[in-house]
Amino acid sequence: MQKIFHFHLEDGMKNKSTLICELNNGSIKYRFYGGTASNGIAFSLSNLQVGYKRGNSLPVDNKRKLSKQEFTDIVRYIINTDSVYRVVNEVETEVTFA
């Protein structure tokens, strides 16, 4: 399993949530839950209300052969422009120790 991105989100009432996207055996999987800790309550992706304004949806495949960064940027744009949430932080997916 490869992590594509890890976003911290916030809705209009300042409620925090987390959206993680991973590639698992060629399939894109999303995990969406309340809070920013690793043990929040699971939410349905429909709670993002993506597509409510313009009919967009989160991508579930990479047929356009986008890079990891391009895919991440597209999802960030969709959330920020067509959702009730906005991305407030992107957690680094790679950690190095000195």
C-alpha positions, 0 to 999 in steps of 0.5 A: 500500500502506498500513501498518495496524500494525507490532508487535514480538513476543516468545515465552515464551523471549524470542525477538523477531519482527515482525508487519506488517499492510498493506492492499494493493488492498483485501486485508489482508496480514501479514508475520511474520519473526524479529527486529526488523530489516527483514531477518529470516527469514520465518515462517509465520503459523501459527507464531503459533499463533493459534487453538490455544486458542480457535479464533480467527484473525487477521482477513483482511478488514474486513467490520465496517468497523472503524477502523484503530485498532479493527482494530489493537486487535483483532489485538493482543488476539488475539495477547496472549490466544490466541497463543504470542507477546505484543506488546511494542512497536508501531512508529509508522507515521508519522514526522515530521522536525523 
